[in-house]
């Protein structure tokens, strides 16, 4: 019964988004170019009130959820005109289904160590897995459909959280064999459960390939593959949050390499006229890089660390952190580094992290959409984090 209510709320919010989007498109094509008038959230919120009086199934859903859909569309247009995102598109059923309540409307209670419940307007009490205690004032609650089921995210402000460090500097080398190596010698590896889920997903994918398209067994096998990949993504994101939080609580300034993950993970298959080389090997490397989540880690560091500095990645693995000599022969293998000039030896990833730390004095300025807005507002260079 509750799942039906969730689907109804998500469907109505999707309808409100699509109607408001079409109204803005129609207004732009027919009126705005001639009159200069513009539609905004306030105008469409008034029309939403009129729509609720006329349509019963729209009135059956919380008005706050529908207003949040209009606000999200208005924010999407603002981001588009600032060059921070693409043009808003119509929403499809089953793709990113979600709806949001205002924090003033909900009540959260803890039932025991593992479970809690939340009272949602026009839905009632909903039991959920409570992963942490809530502190501060609840601002909003978003319910979204994931491959693993419905999930609720509760946002708070003025929370009792441990402050991140503002002093100290650390260099971080991102890799595949060792996902994160710090210049202080600490290293972080991926959870072993990811390898288990990867094997299960490969097996499920082979089963899916043998199923007849359109059959119930094909749909069941497909849901199995999607659920396994979603669980792996959730574990990977949780690991990234824990790791970046631990780093930012110890160091205020983080120095990382400017890695273009999208370019590094491009396919090497080529074309019929110019076929690629070592395609299988490159495919495996791409999968390993994406499995670590380099870009996700970088994004989290940018909003958690006091300052993030990007440096040129060239020769960080071939340079001796002791004498500064550059020689590709010093990198004996993946794990060891022995300088051919001074004889310094160390773990290759640790040596690279030290070089990244030393390069922090000569950062690379790289324009990005996220930092372009910050530059416009504050006039600070892109290398500065928060």
C-alpha positions as CSV (number, residue, x, y, z in Angstrom):
1,X,0.0,0.0,0.0
2,X,2.8,2.4,0.9
3,X,4.7,1.6,-2.3
4,X,1.5,2.5,-4.3
5,X,1.4,5.8,-2.5
6,X,5.1,6.4,-3.2
7,X,4.5,5.7,-6.9
8,X,1.5,8.0,-6.9
9,X,3.4,10.9,-5.3
10,X,6.4,10.4,-7.7
11,X,4.0,10.2,-10.7
12,X,2.2,13.4,-9.8
13,X,5.4,15.3,-9.2
14,X,6.7,14.0,-12.5
15,X,3.5,15.3,-14.2
16,X,3.9,18.7,-12.5
17,X,7.5,19.0,-13.8
18,X,6.5,18.0,-17.3
19,X,3.5,20.4,-17.4
20,X,5.6,23.3,-16.1
21,X,8.4,22.5,-18.5
22,X,6.0,22.5,-21.5
23,X,4.4,25.7,-20.3
24,X,7.8,27.4,-20.2
25,X,8.7,26.1,-23.6
26,X,5.4,27.3,-25.1
27,X,5.7,30.7,-23.4
28,X,9.2,31.1,-24.7
29,X,8.3,30.2,-28.3
30,X,5.1,32.3,-28.5
31,X,5.3,35.2,-26.0
32,X,8.6,35.9,-24.3
33,X,10.5,36.8,-27.5
34,X,7.9,39.4,-28.3
35,X,6.8,40.7,-24.8
36,X,9.9,40.1,-22.7
37,X,7.8,38.6,-19.9
38,X,9.2,35.5,-18.2
39,X,7.7,32.6,-16.3
40,X,9.1,31.9,-12.9
41,X,8.4,29.7,-9.8
42,X,5.9,32.2,-8.2
43,X,3.8,32.4,-11.4
44,X,3.6,28.6,-11.8
45,X,3.0,28.0,-8.1
46,X,-0.2,30.1,-8.4
47,X,-1.3,28.1,-11.4
48,X,-0.6,24.9,-9.5
49,X,-3.1,26.0,-6.8
50,X,-5.7,26.4,-9.5
51,X,-4.8,23.0,-11.0
52,X,-5.3,21.3,-7.6
53,X,-8.8,22.7,-7.3
54,X,-9.8,21.1,-10.6
55,X,-7.9,17.7,-10.6
56,X,-8.6,15.3,-7.8
57,X,-5.5,13.1,-8.2
58,X,-3.3,16.1,-8.1
59,X,-5.0,17.3,-5.0
60,X,-4.5,13.9,-3.4
61,X,-0.7,14.5,-3.2
62,X,1.0,16.9,-0.8
63,X,1.2,20.3,-2.3
64,X,4.7,20.8,-0.8
65,X,6.0,17.9,-3.0
66,X,4.5,19.5,-6.1
67,X,6.0,22.9,-5.1
68,X,9.4,21.3,-4.7
69,X,9.1,19.9,-8.2
70,X,8.5,23.5,-9.5
71,X,11.4,24.8,-7.5
72,X,13.7,22.1,-8.9
73,X,12.6,23.1,-12.5
74,X,13.2,26.7,-11.7
75,X,16.7,25.9,-10.3
76,X,17.4,23.8,-13.4
77,X,16.6,26.8,-15.6
78,X,18.9,29.1,-13.5
79,X,21.7,26.6,-13.9
80,X,21.2,26.3,-17.6
81,X,21.3,30.1,-18.1
82,X,24.5,30.3,-16.0
83,X,26.1,27.6,-18.1
84,X,26.2,25.1,-15.2
85,X,24.0,22.5,-16.8
86,X,22.0,21.4,-19.8
87,X,18.5,22.4,-20.8
88,X,15.8,20.8,-18.6
89,X,14.3,17.7,-20.1
90,X,11.0,15.9,-19.6
91,X,11.0,13.2,-16.9
92,X,10.2,9.6,-17.7
93,X,8.4,7.1,-15.6
94,X,10.8,4.8,-13.6
95,X,13.8,7.1,-14.2
96,X,14.9,9.0,-11.1
97,X,11.5,8.8,-9.5
98,X,11.6,11.1,-6.4
99,X,9.6,13.6,-4.3
100,X,10.5,15.9,-1.5
101,X,8.8,17.0,1.7
102,X,9.5,20.1,3.8
103,X,11.1,19.4,7.2
104,X,8.3,21.1,9.1
105,X,5.8,18.5,7.8
106,X,7.6,15.3,8.9
107,X,8.2,13.6,12.3
108,X,11.1,11.2,12.8
109,X,11.2,8.6,15.6
110,X,13.8,5.9,16.4
111,X,12.3,2.5,17.2
112,X,15.4,0.6,18.1
113,X,19.1,0.4,17.2
114,X,18.5,-0.4,13.5
115,X,15.1,0.9,12.7
116,X,13.2,4.2,12.8
117,X,9.9,5.6,11.4
118,X,8.9,8.8,9.7
119,X,5.5,10.3,9.4
120,X,4.9,11.7,5.9
121,X,1.9,13.9,5.0
122,X,-0.9,12.0,3.3
123,X,1.0,8.8,3.6
124,X,1.4,8.1,7.3
125,X,4.1,6.4,9.3
126,X,6.8,4.7,7.2
127,X,9.3,2.3,8.8
128,X,12.9,2.7,7.5
129,X,16.4,1.6,8.2
130,X,17.9,4.3,10.4
131,X,21.6,4.4,9.7
132,X,22.5,7.3,12.0
133,X,21.1,9.6,14.7
134,X,19.7,12.9,13.5
135,X,20.9,16.2,15.0
136,X,19.9,19.7,14.3
137,X,16.8,21.0,12.5
138,X,15.3,18.8,9.8
139,X,15.1,20.9,6.6
140,X,13.7,18.4,4.1
141,X,13.2,14.7,3.3
142,X,13.5,13.2,-0.2
143,X,12.1,9.8,-1.1
144,X,13.5,8.2,-4.3
145,X,13.3,4.9,-6.1
146,X,16.5,3.0,-6.5
147,X,17.2,-0.4,-7.9
148,X,17.3,-1.7,-4.3
149,X,13.9,-0.2,-3.4
150,X,12.6,3.1,-2.0
151,X,15.1,5.2,-0.1
152,X,14.6,8.2,2.1
153,X,17.2,10.9,2.6
154,X,16.7,13.4,5.5
155,X,18.5,16.7,5.4
156,X,19.4,18.7,8.5
157,X,21.1,22.0,9.4
158,X,23.0,23.2,12.5
159,X,24.1,19.6,13.0
160,X,26.6,18.5,15.7
161,X,29.4,17.4,13.5
162,X,33.2,17.3,14.0
163,X,34.9,20.2,12.2
164,X,37.3,19.4,9.4
165,X,40.9,20.5,9.8
166,X,42.2,23.8,8.4
167,X,45.9,23.2,8.9
168,X,48.3,20.6,7.5
169,X,49.0,19.5,3.9
170,X,48.9,16.1,2.3
171,X,49.6,14.8,-1.2
172,X,47.4,12.0,-2.6
173,X,48.3,9.6,-5.3
174,X,45.3,7.9,-7.0
175,X,45.8,4.5,-8.6
176,X,44.3,1.2,-9.4
177,X,46.3,-1.4,-7.4
178,X,46.4,1.1,-4.4
179,X,43.3,3.4,-4.8
180,X,44.6,6.1,-2.5
181,X,48.2,6.6,-1.2
182,X,48.9,9.5,1.1
183,X,52.2,11.3,1.4
184,X,52.3,10.4,5.1
185,X,52.4,6.7,4.2
186,X,48.8,5.8,4.9
187,X,47.0,3.9,2.2
188,X,43.4,3.0,1.5
189,X,42.1,0.0,-0.3
190,X,38.6,-0.8,-1.7
191,X,36.3,-3.0,0.3
192,X,36.6,-6.8,-0.4
193,X,32.9,-7.0,-0.9
194,X,33.2,-5.1,-4.2
195,X,35.2,-8.0,-5.8
196,X,32.5,-10.5,-4.6
197,X,29.7,-8.4,-6.1
198,X,31.6,-8.0,-9.3
199,X,31.9,-11.8,-9.7
200,X,28.2,-12.1,-9.0
201,X,27.3,-9.4,-11.5
202,X,29.4,-11.0,-14.2
203,X,27.6,-14.3,-13.6
204,X,24.2,-12.6,-13.6
205,X,25.1,-10.8,-16.8
206,X,25.9,-14.1,-18.5
207,X,22.5,-15.5,-17.3
208,X,20.8,-12.4,-18.7
209,X,22.4,-12.9,-22.1
210,X,20.8,-16.3,-22.4
211,X,17.3,-15.1,-21.6
212,X,14.8,-14.3,-24.3
213,X,14.1,-10.6,-24.6
214,X,10.6,-9.7,-23.5
215,X,10.1,-12.7,-21.2
216,X,9.5,-12.6,-17.5
217,X,12.7,-14.5,-16.9
218,X,14.6,-11.9,-18.9
219,X,13.0,-9.1,-16.8
220,X,13.9,-11.0,-13.5
221,X,17.5,-11.5,-14.6
222,X,17.8,-7.9,-15.6
223,X,16.6,-6.7,-12.2
224,X,19.2,-9.0,-10.6
225,X,22.0,-7.4,-12.6
226,X,20.8,-3.9,-11.8
227,X,20.4,-4.6,-8.1
228,X,24.0,-6.1,-7.9
229,X,25.5,-3.1,-9.6
230,X,23.5,-0.6,-7.5
231,X,24.7,-2.3,-4.3
232,X,28.3,-2.1,-5.5
233,X,27.8,1.6,-6.3
234,X,26.4,2.2,-2.8
235,X,29.3,0.4,-1.1
236,X,31.8,2.4,-3.3
237,X,30.2,5.7,-2.4
238,X,30.1,4.9,1.3
239,X,33.8,4.0,1.2
240,X,34.6,7.2,-0.6
241,X,32.7,9.2,2.0
242,X,34.4,7.5,4.9
243,X,37.9,7.8,3.3
244,X,37.6,11.5,2.3
245,X,36.1,12.4,5.7
246,X,39.1,10.8,7.5
247,X,41.5,12.6,5.3
248,X,39.9,16.0,5.6
249,X,39.7,15.7,9.4
250,X,43.5,15.4,9.6
251,X,44.6,17.8,6.8
252,X,43.2,21.1,5.7
253,X,45.0,21.3,2.3
254,X,44.8,18.4,-0.1
255,X,47.1,18.2,-3.1
256,X,46.0,15.9,-6.0
257,X,46.9,15.3,-9.6
258,X,44.8,16.9,-12.4
259,X,43.5,13.7,-13.9
260,X,41.0,13.8,-16.8
261,X,39.1,10.6,-15.9
262,X,36.8,10.9,-18.9
263,X,39.6,11.0,-21.4
264,X,41.6,8.3,-19.5
265,X,38.7,5.8,-19.7
266,X,37.8,6.3,-23.4
267,X,37.4,3.1,-25.4
268,X,40.4,2.0,-27.5
269,X,38.3,-0.1,-30.0
270,X,38.7,2.4,-32.8
271,X,36.8,2.0,-36.1
272,X,36.6,-0.6,-38.9
273,X,39.2,1.3,-40.9
274,X,41.5,2.0,-37.9
275,X,41.0,-0.7,-35.3
276,X,42.5,-0.1,-31.9
277,X,45.3,-2.0,-30.2
278,X,45.2,-3.9,-26.9
279,X,41.5,-3.3,-26.7
280,X,40.8,-6.0,-24.0
281,X,43.7,-4.7,-21.8
282,X,42.5,-1.1,-22.1
283,X,38.9,-2.2,-21.3
284,X,40.1,-3.9,-18.1
285,X,42.1,-0.7,-17.1
286,X,39.0,1.5,-17.8
287,X,36.9,-0.8,-15.6
288,X,39.4,-0.7,-12.8
289,X,39.7,3.1,-12.9
290,X,35.9,3.5,-12.8
291,X,35.6,0.9,-10.0
292,X,37.8,3.1,-7.8
293,X,35.8,6.2,-8.6
294,X,38.6,8.8,-9.0
295,X,36.2,11.6,-10.0
296,X,33.8,10.9,-7.1
297,X,36.6,11.1,-4.6
298,X,37.8,14.3,-6.1
299,X,34.4,15.9,-5.9
300,X,34.0,14.9,-2.3
301,X,37.4,16.4,-1.4
302,X,36.4,19.7,-3.0
303,X,33.5,20.3,-0.7
304,X,35.0,18.7,2.4
305,X,38.6,20.0,2.4
306,X,39.5,23.6,3.4
307,X,41.6,23.9,0.2
308,X,42.3,21.6,-2.7
309,X,45.2,22.1,-5.1
310,X,45.6,20.4,-8.5
311,X,49.0,19.8,-9.9
312,X,50.5,18.6,-13.2
313,X,50.5,14.7,-13.1
314,X,53.5,14.3,-15.5
315,X,56.5,12.4,-14.2
316,X,55.2,12.0,-10.6
317,X,55.8,8.3,-10.7
318,X,59.3,8.6,-12.4
319,X,60.7,11.4,-10.2
320,X,62.8,10.7,-7.1
321,X,61.2,12.5,-4.1
322,X,64.6,12.6,-2.5
323,X,67.0,14.1,-5.1
324,X,64.5,15.1,-7.8
325,X,66.0,13.0,-10.6
326,X,63.6,11.8,-13.4
327,X,64.2,8.4,-14.8
328,X,61.7,5.8,-16.0
329,X,64.1,3.0,-15.1
330,X,63.7,4.0,-11.4
331,X,60.2,2.5,-11.5
332,X,61.1,-1.1,-11.2
333,X,57.6,-2.4,-11.1
334,X,54.2,-1.4,-9.9
335,X,55.1,-1.5,-6.2
336,X,58.8,-0.5,-5.9
337,X,60.8,2.6,-6.7
338,X,64.6,2.6,-6.7
339,X,66.3,5.9,-7.8
340,X,69.1,5.2,-10.4
341,X,70.9,8.4,-9.2
342,X,70.9,8.5,-5.4
343,X,69.8,5.0,-4.6
344,X,66.7,6.1,-2.7
345,X,64.1,3.3,-2.5
346,X,60.5,3.4,-1.4
347,X,57.0,2.2,-2.3
348,X,56.3,3.6,-5.7
349,X,52.9,5.0,-4.8
350,X,54.3,6.6,-1.7
351,X,57.1,8.2,-3.7
352,X,54.5,9.6,-6.2
353,X,52.4,11.0,-3.3
354,X,55.5,12.8,-2.0
355,X,56.2,14.3,-5.4
356,X,52.5,15.4,-5.6
357,X,52.9,17.1,-2.2
358,X,56.1,18.9,-3.4
359,X,54.4,20.1,-6.6
360,X,51.7,21.7,-4.5
361,X,53.7,25.0,-4.6
362,X,53.1,25.1,-8.4
363,X,49.5,24.3,-9.0
364,X,47.7,24.0,-12.3
365,X,44.8,26.4,-13.0
366,X,42.0,24.4,-14.6
367,X,38.7,26.1,-15.5
368,X,35.6,24.2,-14.6
369,X,31.9,24.9,-14.5
370,X,31.7,24.5,-10.8
371,X,34.5,26.9,-10.0
372,X,33.6,29.3,-12.8
373,X,30.6,30.4,-10.7
374,X,32.8,30.7,-7.6
375,X,35.3,32.8,-9.5
376,X,32.5,35.1,-10.7
377,X,31.3,35.6,-7.2
378,X,34.5,35.8,-5.2
379,X,37.3,36.5,-7.7
380,X,39.4,33.6,-6.3
381,X,41.4,31.3,-8.5
382,X,40.1,27.8,-9.4
383,X,42.7,26.0,-7.2
384,X,41.1,27.1,-4.0
385,X,38.6,24.7,-2.5
386,X,36.1,25.7,0.2
